Amino acid sequence: MENKCCEKTTHRTEEEKKIISNRISRIEGQLHGIKKMILEDTYCNDVLVQLSAVENSIKSLSNHILENHLYSCVARDLENGNLEIIDELINLFKKFNK
């Protein structure tokens, strides 16, 4: 069975790639900081606060990409009469709400 995620691509501007890449780099930095906190036996509460911050950063990035997806890929597919995009969105929202 083929992986559906690999059948389509999304063209992003260099500016958008830079924005997303920078946000991912910040998240990686946050995770590196948490790893260091664990290795240094930092108090659990402090680690959990930082984990919450990472979770919020990832949610924010996901929402950013979702918004761009709706305005670009989804809008394009609907304009071209591809109503299968609606099923794709429903499945996407189900994953978001787990």
Jmol script that loads the backbone (N, CA, C; Angstrom):
load data "model"
ATOM      1  N   MET A   1       0.842  -1.187   0.000  1.00  0.00           N
ATOM      2  CA  MET A   1       0.000   0.000   0.000  1.00  0.00           C
ATOM      3  C   MET A   1       0.885   1.247   0.000  1.00  0.00           C
ATOM      4  N   GLU A   2       0.630   2.137  -0.915  1.00  0.00           N
ATOM      5  CA  GLU A   2       1.451   3.344  -1.029  1.00  0.00           C
ATOM      6  C   GLU A   2       1.089   4.358   0.037  1.00  0.00           C
ATOM      7  N   ASN A   3       2.054   5.181   0.379  1.00  0.00           N
ATOM      8  CA  ASN A   3       1.854   6.230   1.366  1.00  0.00           C
ATOM      9  C   ASN A   3       1.270   7.458   0.668  1.00  0.00           C
ATOM     10  N   LYS A   4       0.029   7.822   0.993  1.00  0.00           N
ATOM     11  CA  LYS A   4      -0.654   8.928   0.315  1.00  0.00           C
ATOM     12  C   LYS A   4       0.063  10.265   0.504  1.00  0.00           C
ATOM     13  N   CYS A   5       0.755  10.429   1.619  1.00  0.00           N
ATOM     14  CA  CYS A   5       1.378  11.721   1.882  1.00  0.00           C
ATOM     15  C   CYS A   5       2.451  12.048   0.845  1.00  0.00           C
ATOM     16  N   CYS A   6       2.949  11.050   0.184  1.00  0.00           N
ATOM     17  CA  CYS A   6       4.049  11.266  -0.755  1.00  0.00           C
ATOM     18  C   CYS A   6       3.578  11.464  -2.193  1.00  0.00           C
ATOM     19  N   GLU A   7       2.287  11.357  -2.446  1.00  0.00           N
ATOM     20  CA  GLU A   7       1.763  11.502  -3.799  1.00  0.00           C
ATOM     21  C   GLU A   7       1.682  12.956  -4.232  1.00  0.00           C
ATOM     22  N   LYS A   8       1.542  13.860  -3.304  1.00  0.00           N
ATOM     23  CA  LYS A   8       1.388  15.275  -3.607  1.00  0.00           C
ATOM     24  C   LYS A   8       2.576  16.041  -3.048  1.00  0.00           C
ATOM     25  N   THR A   9       2.784  17.217  -3.590  1.00  0.00           N
ATOM     26  CA  THR A   9       3.811  18.104  -3.048  1.00  0.00           C
ATOM     27  C   THR A   9       3.199  19.492  -2.864  1.00  0.00           C
ATOM     28  N   THR A  10       3.866  20.296  -2.077  1.00  0.00           N
ATOM     29  CA  THR A  10       3.441  21.674  -1.856  1.00  0.00           C
ATOM     30  C   THR A  10       4.607  22.588  -2.191  1.00  0.00           C
ATOM     31  N   HIS A  11       4.371  23.508  -3.112  1.00  0.00           N
ATOM     32  CA  HIS A  11       5.412  24.498  -3.412  1.00  0.00           C
ATOM     33  C   HIS A  11       5.327  25.595  -2.358  1.00  0.00           C
ATOM     34  N   ARG A  12       6.445  25.850  -1.696  1.00  0.00           N
ATOM     35  CA  ARG A  12       6.525  26.929  -0.710  1.00  0.00           C
ATOM     36  C   ARG A  12       7.560  27.928  -1.200  1.00  0.00           C
ATOM     37  N   THR A  13       7.296  29.196  -0.933  1.00  0.00           N
ATOM     38  CA  THR A  13       8.274  30.209  -1.297  1.00  0.00           C
ATOM     39  C   THR A  13       9.515  30.044  -0.416  1.00  0.00           C
ATOM     40  N   GLU A  14      10.603  30.600  -0.859  1.00  0.00           N
ATOM     41  CA  GLU A  14      11.825  30.557  -0.044  1.00  0.00           C
ATOM     42  C   GLU A  14      11.596  31.248   1.295  1.00  0.00           C
ATOM     43  N   GLU A  15      10.835  32.324   1.290  1.00  0.00           N
ATOM     44  CA  GLU A  15      10.530  33.037   2.533  1.00  0.00           C
ATOM     45  C   GLU A  15       9.756  32.135   3.492  1.00  0.00           C
ATOM     46  N   GLU A  16       8.756  31.414   2.972  1.00  0.00           N
ATOM     47  CA  GLU A  16       7.965  30.519   3.813  1.00  0.00           C
ATOM     48  C   GLU A  16       8.822  29.375   4.342  1.00  0.00           C
ATOM     49  N   LYS A  17       9.688  28.823   3.505  1.00  0.00           N
ATOM     50  CA  LYS A  17      10.592  27.766   3.957  1.00  0.00           C
ATOM     51  C   LYS A  17      11.493  28.274   5.079  1.00  0.00           C
ATOM     52  N   LYS A  18      11.956  29.516   4.946  1.00  0.00           N
ATOM     53  CA  LYS A  18      12.828  30.092   5.975  1.00  0.00           C
ATOM     54  C   LYS A  18      12.068  30.270   7.284  1.00  0.00           C
ATOM     55  N   ILE A  19      10.828  30.746   7.203  1.00  0.00           N
ATOM     56  CA  ILE A  19      10.007  30.936   8.404  1.00  0.00           C
ATOM     57  C   ILE A  19       9.812  29.601   9.117  1.00  0.00           C
ATOM     58  N   ILE A  20       9.418  28.588   8.360  1.00  0.00           N
ATOM     59  CA  ILE A  20       9.166  27.271   8.953  1.00  0.00           C
ATOM     60  C   ILE A  20      10.458  26.678   9.497  1.00  0.00           C
ATOM     61  N   SER A  21      11.522  26.778   8.737  1.00  0.00           N
ATOM     62  CA  SER A  21      12.810  26.244   9.173  1.00  0.00           C
ATOM     63  C   SER A  21      13.282  26.905  10.468  1.00  0.00           C
ATOM     64  N   ASN A  22      13.131  28.228  10.566  1.00  0.00           N
ATOM     65  CA  ASN A  22      13.526  28.935  11.785  1.00  0.00           C
ATOM     66  C   ASN A  22      12.708  28.473  12.984  1.00  0.00           C
ATOM     67  N   ARG A  23      11.418  28.270  12.774  1.00  0.00           N
ATOM     68  CA  ARG A  23      10.571  27.817  13.874  1.00  0.00           C
ATOM     69  C   ARG A  23      10.954  26.410  14.310  1.00  0.00           C
ATOM     70  N   ILE A  24      11.259  25.555  13.352  1.00  0.00           N
ATOM     71  CA  ILE A  24      11.695  24.201  13.691  1.00  0.00           C
ATOM     72  C   ILE A  24      13.021  24.245  14.439  1.00  0.00           C
ATOM     73  N   SER A  25      13.921  25.109  14.027  1.00  0.00           N
ATOM     74  CA  SER A  25      15.203  25.247  14.727  1.00  0.00           C
ATOM     75  C   SER A  25      15.002  25.691  16.176  1.00  0.00           C
ATOM     76  N   ARG A  26      14.057  26.600  16.406  1.00  0.00           N
ATOM     77  CA  ARG A  26      13.762  27.027  17.781  1.00  0.00           C
ATOM     78  C   ARG A  26      13.221  25.860  18.600  1.00  0.00           C
ATOM     79  N   ILE A  27      12.348  25.055  17.984  1.00  0.00           N
ATOM     80  CA  ILE A  27      11.803  23.887  18.679  1.00  0.00           C
ATOM     81  C   ILE A  27      12.913  22.897  19.007  1.00  0.00           C
ATOM     82  N   GLU A  28      13.812  22.677  18.054  1.00  0.00           N
ATOM     83  CA  GLU A  28      14.954  21.795  18.305  1.00  0.00           C
ATOM     84  C   GLU A  28      15.793  22.329  19.466  1.00  0.00           C
ATOM     85  N   GLY A  29      15.972  23.635  19.520  1.00  0.00           N
ATOM     86  CA  GLY A  29      16.715  24.246  20.626  1.00  0.00           C
ATOM     87  C   GLY A  29      16.007  24.035  21.958  1.00  0.00           C
ATOM     88  N   GLN A  30      14.693  24.173  21.951  1.00  0.00           N
ATOM     89  CA  GLN A  30      13.923  23.927  23.173  1.00  0.00           C
ATOM     90  C   GLN A  30      14.103  22.477  23.627  1.00  0.00           C
ATOM     91  N   LEU A  31      14.023  21.537  22.691  1.00  0.00           N
ATOM     92  CA  LEU A  31      14.182  20.124  23.034  1.00  0.00           C
ATOM     93  C   LEU A  31      15.589  19.834  23.551  1.00  0.00           C
ATOM     94  N   HIS A  32      16.582  20.457  22.932  1.00  0.00           N
ATOM     95  CA  HIS A  32      17.962  20.287  23.405  1.00  0.00           C
ATOM     96  C   HIS A  32      18.082  20.802  24.847  1.00  0.00           C
ATOM     97  N   GLY A  33      17.440  21.939  25.120  1.00  0.00           N
ATOM     98  CA  GLY A  33      17.461  22.488  26.473  1.00  0.00           C
ATOM     99  C   GLY A  33      16.799  21.552  27.480  1.00  0.00           C
ATOM    100  N   ILE A  34      15.717  20.917  27.089  1.00  0.00           N
ATOM    101  CA  ILE A  34      15.031  19.977  27.973  1.00  0.00           C
ATOM    102  C   ILE A  34      15.909  18.758  28.236  1.00  0.00           C
ATOM    103  N   LYS A  35      16.564  18.277  27.185  1.00  0.00           N
ATOM    104  CA  LYS A  35      17.473  17.141  27.360  1.00  0.00           C
ATOM    105  C   LYS A  35      18.571  17.490  28.367  1.00  0.00           C
ATOM    106  N   LYS A  36      19.093  18.690  28.248  1.00  0.00           N
ATOM    107  CA  LYS A  36      20.135  19.145  29.183  1.00  0.00           C
ATOM    108  C   LYS A  36      19.575  19.228  30.603  1.00  0.00           C
ATOM    109  N   MET A  37      18.338  19.707  30.726  1.00  0.00           N
ATOM    110  CA  MET A  37      17.706  19.789  32.046  1.00  0.00           C
ATOM    111  C   MET A  37      17.609  18.400  32.682  1.00  0.00           C
ATOM    112  N   ILE A  38      17.241  17.401  31.879  1.00  0.00           N
ATOM    113  CA  ILE A  38      17.140  16.031  32.389  1.00  0.00           C
ATOM    114  C   ILE A  38      18.500  15.531  32.847  1.00  0.00           C
ATOM    115  N   LEU A  39      19.513  15.759  32.019  1.00  0.00           N
ATOM    116  CA  LEU A  39      20.858  15.303  32.357  1.00  0.00           C
ATOM    117  C   LEU A  39      21.408  15.997  33.595  1.00  0.00           C
ATOM    118  N   GLU A  40      20.913  17.201  33.878  1.00  0.00           N
ATOM    119  CA  GLU A  40      21.366  17.967  35.044  1.00  0.00           C
ATOM    120  C   GLU A  40      20.434  17.794  36.241  1.00  0.00           C
ATOM    121  N   ASP A  41      19.495  16.838  36.153  1.00  0.00           N
ATOM    122  CA  ASP A  41      18.567  16.527  37.248  1.00  0.00           C
ATOM    123  C   ASP A  41      17.727  17.730  37.665  1.00  0.00           C
ATOM    124  N   THR A  42      17.284  18.501  36.692  1.00  0.00           N
ATOM    125  CA  THR A  42      16.429  19.653  36.965  1.00  0.00           C
ATOM    126  C   THR A  42      15.095  19.170  37.527  1.00  0.00           C
ATOM    127  N   TYR A  43      14.535  19.955  38.400  1.00  0.00           N
ATOM    128  CA  TYR A  43      13.270  19.638  39.064  1.00  0.00           C
ATOM    129  C   TYR A  43      12.177  19.364  38.031  1.00  0.00           C
ATOM    130  N   CYS A  44      11.380  18.305  38.278  1.00  0.00           N
ATOM    131  CA  CYS A  44      10.349  17.852  37.327  1.00  0.00           C
ATOM    132  C   CYS A  44       9.419  18.974  36.888  1.00  0.00           C
ATOM    133  N   ASN A  45       8.986  19.795  37.806  1.00  0.00           N
ATOM    134  CA  ASN A  45       8.052  20.870  37.475  1.00  0.00           C
ATOM    135  C   ASN A  45       8.648  21.795  36.411  1.00  0.00           C
ATOM    136  N   ASP A  46       9.917  22.122  36.551  1.00  0.00           N
ATOM    137  CA  ASP A  46      10.573  22.999  35.593  1.00  0.00           C
ATOM    138  C   ASP A  46      10.673  22.345  34.217  1.00  0.00           C
ATOM    139  N   VAL A  47      10.947  21.045  34.192  1.00  0.00           N
ATOM    140  CA  VAL A  47      11.008  20.306  32.925  1.00  0.00           C
ATOM    141  C   VAL A  47       9.630  20.293  32.273  1.00  0.00           C
ATOM    142  N   LEU A  48       8.602  20.039  33.063  1.00  0.00           N
ATOM    143  CA  LEU A  48       7.240  19.982  32.533  1.00  0.00           C
ATOM    144  C   LEU A  48       6.801  21.325  31.952  1.00  0.00           C
ATOM    145  N   VAL A  49       7.208  22.409  32.576  1.00  0.00           N
ATOM    146  CA  VAL A  49       6.887  23.735  32.044  1.00  0.00           C
ATOM    147  C   VAL A  49       7.531  23.908  30.672  1.00  0.00           C
ATOM    148  N   GLN A  50       8.764  23.466  30.536  1.00  0.00           N
ATOM    149  CA  GLN A  50       9.451  23.578  29.249  1.00  0.00           C
ATOM    150  C   GLN A  50       8.840  22.651  28.200  1.00  0.00           C
ATOM    151  N   LEU A  51       8.415  21.455  28.619  1.00  0.00           N
ATOM    152  CA  LEU A  51       7.736  20.547  27.688  1.00  0.00           C
ATOM    153  C   LEU A  51       6.430  21.162  27.192  1.00  0.00           C
ATOM    154  N   SER A  52       5.736  21.839  28.073  1.00  0.00           N
ATOM    155  CA  SER A  52       4.506  22.519  27.681  1.00  0.00           C
ATOM    156  C   SER A  52       4.804  23.615  26.660  1.00  0.00           C
ATOM    157  N   ALA A  53       5.898  24.315  26.845  1.00  0.00           N
ATOM    158  CA  ALA A  53       6.295  25.365  25.903  1.00  0.00           C
ATOM    159  C   ALA A  53       6.590  24.766  24.525  1.00  0.00           C
ATOM    160  N   VAL A  54       7.248  23.603  24.487  1.00  0.00           N
ATOM    161  CA  VAL A  54       7.536  22.940  23.215  1.00  0.00           C
ATOM    162  C   VAL A  54       6.233  22.508  22.553  1.00  0.00           C
ATOM    163  N   GLU A  55       5.344  21.952  23.344  1.00  0.00           N
ATOM    164  CA  GLU A  55       4.061  21.516  22.806  1.00  0.00           C
ATOM    165  C   GLU A  55       3.310  22.698  22.181  1.00  0.00           C
ATOM    166  N   ASN A  56       3.326  23.832  22.852  1.00  0.00           N
ATOM    167  CA  ASN A  56       2.673  25.025  22.315  1.00  0.00           C
ATOM    168  C   ASN A  56       3.364  25.515  21.036  1.00  0.00           C
ATOM    169  N   SER A  57       4.674  25.420  20.991  1.00  0.00           N
ATOM    170  CA  SER A  57       5.417  25.822  19.790  1.00  0.00           C
ATOM    171  C   SER A  57       5.058  24.926  18.610  1.00  0.00           C
ATOM    172  N   ILE A  58       4.954  23.633  18.855  1.00  0.00           N
ATOM    173  CA  ILE A  58       4.600  22.697  17.792  1.00  0.00           C
ATOM    174  C   ILE A  58       3.165  22.937  17.327  1.00  0.00           C
ATOM    175  N   LYS A  59       2.261  23.167  18.263  1.00  0.00           N
ATOM    176  CA  LYS A  59       0.871  23.459  17.886  1.00  0.00           C
ATOM    177  C   LYS A  59       0.796  24.736  17.055  1.00  0.00           C
ATOM    178  N   SER A  60       1.550  25.732  17.440  1.00  0.00           N
ATOM    179  CA  SER A  60       1.561  26.986  16.698  1.00  0.00           C
ATOM    180  C   SER A  60       2.087  26.776  15.279  1.00  0.00           C
ATOM    181  N   LEU A  61       3.152  26.010  15.133  1.00  0.00           N
ATOM    182  CA  LEU A  61       3.699  25.712  13.811  1.00  0.00           C
ATOM    183  C   LEU A  61       2.693  24.910  12.988  1.00  0.00           C
ATOM    184  N   SER A  62       2.051  23.937  13.613  1.00  0.00           N
ATOM    185  CA  SER A  62       1.034  23.143  12.915  1.00  0.00           C
ATOM    186  C   SER A  62      -0.094  24.029  12.419  1.00  0.00           C
ATOM    187  N   ASN A  63      -0.539  24.943  13.250  1.00  0.00           N
ATOM    188  CA  ASN A  63      -1.607  25.854  12.839  1.00  0.00           C
ATOM    189  C   ASN A  63      -1.168  26.760  11.697  1.00  0.00           C
ATOM    190  N   HIS A  64       0.072  27.197  11.723  1.00  0.00           N
ATOM    191  CA  HIS A  64       0.617  28.026  10.645  1.00  0.00           C
ATOM    192  C   HIS A  64       0.588  27.262   9.319  1.00  0.00           C
ATOM    193  N   ILE A  65       1.073  26.017   9.353  1.00  0.00           N
ATOM    194  CA  ILE A  65       1.110  25.204   8.139  1.00  0.00           C
ATOM    195  C   ILE A  65      -0.306  24.862   7.690  1.00  0.00           C
ATOM    196  N   LEU A  66      -1.195  24.582   8.634  1.00  0.00           N
ATOM    197  CA  LEU A  66      -2.587  24.294   8.287  1.00  0.00           C
ATOM    198  C   LEU A  66      -3.240  25.492   7.607  1.00  0.00           C
ATOM    199  N   GLU A  67      -3.033  26.672   8.139  1.00  0.00           N
ATOM    200  CA  GLU A  67      -3.612  27.883   7.541  1.00  0.00           C
ATOM    201  C   GLU A  67      -3.124  28.060   6.105  1.00  0.00           C
ATOM    202  N   ASN A  68      -1.821  27.893   5.904  1.00  0.00           N
ATOM    203  CA  ASN A  68      -1.269  28.011   4.548  1.00  0.00           C
ATOM    204  C   ASN A  68      -1.836  26.925   3.635  1.00  0.00           C
ATOM    205  N   HIS A  69      -2.015  25.728   4.178  1.00  0.00           N
ATOM    206  CA  HIS A  69      -2.577  24.618   3.407  1.00  0.00           C
ATOM    207  C   HIS A  69      -3.995  24.953   2.941  1.00  0.00           C
ATOM    208  N   LEU A  70      -4.790  25.516   3.833  1.00  0.00           N
ATOM    209  CA  LEU A  70      -6.173  25.856   3.484  1.00  0.00           C
ATOM    210  C   LEU A  70      -6.224  26.916   2.386  1.00  0.00           C
ATOM    211  N   TYR A  71      -5.379  27.935   2.513  1.00  0.00           N
ATOM    212  CA  TYR A  71      -5.392  29.031   1.535  1.00  0.00           C
ATOM    213  C   TYR A  71      -4.737  28.673   0.204  1.00  0.00           C
ATOM    214  N   SER A  72      -3.880  27.649   0.205  1.00  0.00           N
ATOM    215  CA  SER A  72      -3.201  27.316  -1.046  1.00  0.00           C
ATOM    216  C   SER A  72      -3.708  25.989  -1.613  1.00  0.00           C
ATOM    217  N   CYS A  73      -3.287  24.896  -1.057  1.00  0.00           N
ATOM    218  CA  CYS A  73      -3.599  23.571  -1.609  1.00  0.00           C
ATOM    219  C   CYS A  73      -5.101  23.287  -1.649  1.00  0.00           C
ATOM    220  N   VAL A  74      -5.775  23.521  -0.535  1.00  0.00           N
ATOM    221  CA  VAL A  74      -7.205  23.214  -0.465  1.00  0.00           C
ATOM    222  C   VAL A  74      -7.990  24.122  -1.401  1.00  0.00           C
ATOM    223  N   ALA A  75      -7.704  25.408  -1.369  1.00  0.00           N
ATOM    224  CA  ALA A  75      -8.405  26.350  -2.254  1.00  0.00           C
ATOM    225  C   ALA A  75      -8.194  25.966  -3.718  1.00  0.00           C
ATOM    226  N   ARG A  76      -6.960  25.615  -4.069  1.00  0.00           N
ATOM    227  CA  ARG A  76      -6.662  25.223  -5.447  1.00  0.00           C
ATOM    228  C   ARG A  76      -7.445  23.979  -5.854  1.00  0.00           C
ATOM    229  N   ASP A  77      -7.458  22.968  -4.972  1.00  0.00           N
ATOM    230  CA  ASP A  77      -8.173  21.734  -5.291  1.00  0.00           C
ATOM    231  C   ASP A  77      -9.670  21.976  -5.435  1.00  0.00           C
ATOM    232  N   LEU A  78     -10.242  22.787  -4.565  1.00  0.00           N
ATOM    233  CA  LEU A  78     -11.669  23.084  -4.669  1.00  0.00           C
ATOM    234  C   LEU A  78     -11.983  23.840  -5.966  1.00  0.00           C
ATOM    235  N   GLU A  79     -11.135  24.795  -6.312  1.00  0.00           N
ATOM    236  CA  GLU A  79     -11.321  25.540  -7.564  1.00  0.00           C
ATOM    237  C   GLU A  79     -11.254  24.618  -8.779  1.00  0.00           C
ATOM    238  N   ASN A  80     -10.445  23.558  -8.670  1.00  0.00           N
ATOM    239  CA  ASN A  80     -10.300  22.601  -9.767  1.00  0.00           C
ATOM    240  C   ASN A  80     -11.341  21.482  -9.704  1.00  0.00           C
ATOM    241  N   GLY A  81     -12.275  21.590  -8.762  1.00  0.00           N
ATOM    242  CA  GLY A  81     -13.346  20.597  -8.656  1.00  0.00           C
ATOM    243  C   GLY A  81     -12.965  19.311  -7.958  1.00  0.00           C
ATOM    244  N   ASN A  82     -11.833  19.289  -7.294  1.00  0.00           N
ATOM    245  CA  ASN A  82     -11.394  18.095  -6.579  1.00  0.00           C
ATOM    246  C   ASN A  82     -12.018  18.082  -5.182  1.00  0.00           C
ATOM    247  N   LEU A  83     -13.166  17.437  -5.066  1.00  0.00           N
ATOM    248  CA  LEU A  83     -13.866  17.399  -3.780  1.00  0.00           C
ATOM    249  C   LEU A  83     -13.284  16.357  -2.823  1.00  0.00           C
ATOM    250  N   GLU A  84     -12.358  15.517  -3.313  1.00  0.00           N
ATOM    251  CA  GLU A  84     -11.688  14.545  -2.438  1.00  0.00           C
ATOM    252  C   GLU A  84     -10.888  15.259  -1.345  1.00  0.00           C
ATOM    253  N   ILE A  85     -10.552  16.512  -1.607  1.00  0.00           N
ATOM    254  CA  ILE A  85      -9.797  17.285  -0.621  1.00  0.00           C
ATOM    255  C   ILE A  85     -10.590  17.428   0.676  1.00  0.00           C
ATOM    256  N   ILE A  86     -11.906  17.384   0.589  1.00  0.00           N
ATOM    257  CA  ILE A  86     -12.748  17.493   1.784  1.00  0.00           C
ATOM    258  C   ILE A  86     -12.526  16.281   2.688  1.00  0.00           C
ATOM    259  N   ASP A  87     -12.480  15.079   2.106  1.00  0.00           N
ATOM    260  CA  ASP A  87     -12.196  13.877   2.899  1.00  0.00           C
ATOM    261  C   ASP A  87     -10.813  13.950   3.530  1.00  0.00           C
ATOM    262  N   GLU A  88      -9.858  14.467   2.754  1.00  0.00           N
ATOM    263  CA  GLU A  88      -8.501  14.628   3.281  1.00  0.00           C
ATOM    264  C   GLU A  88      -8.507  15.556   4.494  1.00  0.00           C
ATOM    265  N   LEU A  89      -9.245  16.661   4.390  1.00  0.00           N
ATOM    266  CA  LEU A  89      -9.330  17.617   5.499  1.00  0.00           C
ATOM    267  C   LEU A  89     -10.015  17.014   6.716  1.00  0.00           C
ATOM    268  N   ILE A  90     -11.083  16.264   6.492  1.00  0.00           N
ATOM    269  CA  ILE A  90     -11.786  15.630   7.610  1.00  0.00           C
ATOM    270  C   ILE A  90     -10.833  14.702   8.363  1.00  0.00           C
ATOM    271  N   ASN A  91     -10.076  13.889   7.626  1.00  0.00           N
ATOM    272  CA  ASN A  91      -9.105  12.997   8.269  1.00  0.00           C
ATOM    273  C   ASN A  91      -8.013  13.778   8.986  1.00  0.00           C
ATOM    274  N   LEU A  92      -7.604  14.887   8.401  1.00  0.00           N
ATOM    275  CA  LEU A  92      -6.591  15.729   9.026  1.00  0.00           C
ATOM    276  C   LEU A  92      -7.094  16.301  10.349  1.00  0.00           C
ATOM    277  N   PHE A  93      -8.316  16.815  10.345  1.00  0.00           N
ATOM    278  CA  PHE A  93      -8.893  17.370  11.562  1.00  0.00           C
ATOM    279  C   PHE A  93      -9.072  16.297  12.636  1.00  0.00           C
ATOM    280  N   LYS A  94      -9.412  15.094  12.235  1.00  0.00           N
ATOM    281  CA  LYS A  94      -9.530  13.987  13.201  1.00  0.00           C
ATOM    282  C   LYS A  94      -8.187  13.735  13.878  1.00  0.00           C
ATOM    283  N   LYS A  95      -7.096  13.778  13.103  1.00  0.00           N
ATOM    284  CA  LYS A  95      -5.771  13.591  13.678  1.00  0.00           C
ATOM    285  C   LYS A  95      -5.402  14.737  14.616  1.00  0.00           C
ATOM    286  N   PHE A  96      -5.797  15.947  14.256  1.00  0.00           N
ATOM    287  CA  PHE A  96      -5.515  17.120  15.077  1.00  0.00           C
ATOM    288  C   PHE A  96      -6.228  17.042  16.418  1.00  0.00           C
ATOM    289  N   ASN A  97      -7.389  16.412  16.438  1.00  0.00           N
ATOM    290  CA  ASN A  97      -8.216  16.389  17.646  1.00  0.00           C
ATOM    291  C   ASN A  97      -8.021  15.169  18.514  1.00  0.00           C
ATOM    292  N   LYS A  98      -6.983  14.393  18.263  1.00  0.00           N
ATOM    293  CA  LYS A  98      -6.709  13.218  19.099  1.00  0.00           C
ATOM    294  C   LYS A  98      -6.061  13.642  20.396  1.00  0.00           C
TER     295      LYS A  98
END
end "model"
wireframe off; spacefill off
backbone 0.3
color backbone group
